[in-house]
Amino acid sequence: MQIDPKDGDKTVNYRIMRNLVIPRPIVLVSTVNESGLVNVAPFSFFGVVSAHPPVIGISIGSRQGLDKDTMANARRTRELVINVTTEAMKKGMMISAMDFPAVESEIEPSGFSTLDSTVVRPPRIAESPAQMECRVTEIMEFGRNGQKRNFVIAEVVMFHVNDTYLRDDGLPDHLQFNILGRLGDDYYWGRKGSFEMKRIKYENWLKTHKCV
Ligand SMILES: Cc1cc2nc3c(=O)[nH]c(=O)nc-3n(C[C@H](O)[C@H](O)[C@H](O)COP(=O)(O)O)c2cc1C
């Protein structure tokens, strides 16, 4: 069977890409708005663009045609932090993926704590074994039919690796991270193989939790 992307409706190409490009790393991206409110959200359309200089890229979709909070913050402040995400962080990661209003930080509800960055304003997530402070260098626009998407290219200006995860040769001990990966549909990848986790809807969350 072959599928011409031009025939796909608004979501079919997204679903095909999501189920074909696997496993993908999940990163938590922290940003701040102009008043310093911290935003954190997971992204798996993420990759290495260059190693020297170290450059990463994140593909950020839109919500009802508008920038997600991460995108709006990155556009305005040109700064972000990439936090490596482990299986132990999966619950908080799912909470931070909900559509919180821009005026509400995901940090407290998701149970994460922060560490100051050294070069950029957005903080690092303390539970993450390694973080990369980044400056946005370029934003490329893609998408049509209301499926606006931006590819954010950012240069790493500082690497941080928790000492517990540093090998004797000074490199990150990736095998000890117990990394969380993204597969297709609602599936994830961890140390014991694949497992399913459903997204939580913000409206449902509000029924049992307090909002601002
Ligand atoms: C595992 C996972 C990976 C995700 N990857 C992406 C992604 O690569 N791009 C994207 O636009 N949204 C992605 N999302 C959805 C965003 O995290 C979600 O829209 C979030 O509410 C955005 O938050 P913000 O408005 O605070 O930026 C992902 C969600 C999950 C659970």
The ligand as an SDF file (V2000), in Angstrom:
LIG
                    3D

 31 33  0  0  0  0  0  0  0  0999 V2000
    4.7560   12.4590   25.0030 C   0  0  0  0  0  0  0  0  0  0  0  0
    4.2520   13.7240   24.3620 C   0  0  0  0  0  0  0  0  0  0  0  0
    4.9440   14.2800   23.3060 C   0  0  0  0  0  0  0  0  0  0  0  0
    4.4850   15.4630   22.6920 C   0  0  0  0  0  0  0  0  0  0  0  0
    5.1830   15.9690   21.6440 N   0  0  0  0  0  0  0  0  0  0  0  0
    4.7620   17.1110   21.0550 C   0  0  0  0  0  0  0  0  0  0  0  0
    5.5010   17.6730   19.9690 C   0  0  0  0  0  0  0  0  0  0  0  0
    6.5410   17.1810   19.5550 O   0  0  0  0  0  0  0  0  0  0  0  0
    5.0150   18.8230   19.4180 N   0  0  0  0  0  0  0  0  0  0  0  0
    3.9010   19.4410   19.8790 C   0  0  0  0  0  0  0  0  0  0  0  0
    3.5150   20.4880   19.3690 O   0  0  0  0  0  0  0  0  0  0  0  0
    3.1820   18.9190   20.9170 N   0  0  0  0  0  0  0  0  0  0  0  0
    3.6050   17.7960   21.5090 C   0  0  0  0  0  0  0  0  0  0  0  0
    2.8950   17.2700   22.5750 N   0  0  0  0  0  0  0  0  0  0  0  0
    1.7230   18.0040   23.0800 C   0  0  0  0  0  0  0  0  0  0  0  0
    2.1320   19.1740   23.9900 C   0  0  0  0  0  0  0  0  0  0  0  0
    2.9140   18.7080   25.0780 O   0  0  0  0  0  0  0  0  0  0  0  0
    0.8510   19.8320   24.5270 C   0  0  0  0  0  0  0  0  0  0  0  0
    0.1660   20.4260   23.4450 O   0  0  0  0  0  0  0  0  0  0  0  0
    1.0930   20.8600   25.6150 C   0  0  0  0  0  0  0  0  0  0  0  0
   -0.1300   21.2660   26.1880 O   0  0  0  0  0  0  0  0  0  0  0  0
    1.7820   22.1140   25.1130 C   0  0  0  0  0  0  0  0  0  0  0  0
    1.9470   22.9480   26.2220 O   0  0  0  0  0  0  0  0  0  0  0  0
    2.1900   24.5110   26.1700 P   0  0  0  0  0  0  0  0  0  0  0  0
    0.9530   25.1640   25.5870 O   0  0  0  0  0  0  0  0  0  0  0  0
    2.4090   24.8410   27.5930 O   0  0  0  0  0  0  0  0  0  0  0  0
    3.3820   24.7480   25.3030 O   0  0  0  0  0  0  0  0  0  0  0  0
    3.3100   16.0840   23.1760 C   0  0  0  0  0  0  0  0  0  0  0  0
    2.6070   15.5110   24.2510 C   0  0  0  0  0  0  0  0  0  0  0  0
    3.0620   14.3430   24.8310 C   0  0  0  0  0  0  0  0  0  0  0  0
    2.3010   13.7170   25.9720 C   0  0  0  0  0  0  0  0  0  0  0  0
  1  2  1  0
  2  3  1  0
  2 30  2  0
  3  4  2  0
  4  5  1  0
  4 28  1  0
  5  6  2  0
  6  7  1  0
  6 13  1  0
  7  8  2  0
  7  9  1  0
  9 10  1  0
 10 11  2  0
 10 12  1  0
 12 13  2  0
 13 14  1  0
 14 15  1  0
 14 28  1  0
 15 16  1  0
 16 17  1  0
 16 18  1  0
 18 19  1  0
 18 20  1  0
 20 21  1  0
 20 22  1  0
 22 23  1  0
 23 24  1  0
 24 25  2  0
 24 26  1  0
 24 27  1  0
 28 29  2  0
 29 30  1  0
 30 31  1  0
M  END
$$$$
